[in-house]
């Protein structure tokens, strides 16, 4: 072997060793980071009413010993989900998933991220769904999957519904919407009152959410005012009531709590002009005023000119 051949062979071996060392180092770094990044997904509940937000919390723990950045890469979000229905079929998102805001996770810190699975993935059909989250880490071109969690979607028991027109001045004026009230058991004894808003023409559901705990000793009262807002008053616990006013878009605009005292119970009343209000009972603030403040006045509150008693 001449000198040139020997030199070329030596150069090749050096380059090969450098490539192997770099690859081995990258492999060790990848395995290290993968072992030191922990992700988990926990749903807020295991049972949900159809069309209500299916919510949970994603937890990321950084034990890599250095700060990490989770952000968009080539237009893709750092967070994604995989959803299967009860038959094992993959569910596609109904629209492009919005990219999550980037986060910087310092060494040793954990990050808790609230998620709503059915914001982009349709889960309105009654049944069981299996969900897992995927966290993308573009710095090393790796992804990290959480364990699979199961949730069940069912529907409540209908109590009442009413179709109303969308009032003038609203962008959808002239169309019709349907208010509905439902009850649903969370467990063996806990019962909730639910509200749902849908387009009565297309059947599209806009909103579904709980109004709070519900005791069926007294049926909920409801009324629609002259602007087609829905007023609901229901017993939430013994001698306590929840009052809520919901606008045509399904947004709660007034929320108050009332207390009954003896036979003085709160009730919904409507006057001739179509205004709706609560009559009777005590507001929670009034009920919390102690006896001394109700029965006695401070001496400093004496009207001017009143004499002092000896």
PyMOL commands that set and color helices and strands:
alter all, ss='L'
color gray80, all
select helices_A, chain A and resi 3-36+117-119+284-287+291-295+299-301
alter helices_A, ss='H'
color red, helices_A
select strands_A, chain A and resi 37-43+47-49+55-62+68-70+79-84+103-105+110-116+127-137+142-145+149-154+157-165+176-186+190-199+205-213+221-224+230-237+240-246+252-259+267-270+276-279+282-283
alter strands_A, ss='S'
color yellow, strands_A
deselect
rebuild
show_as cartoon
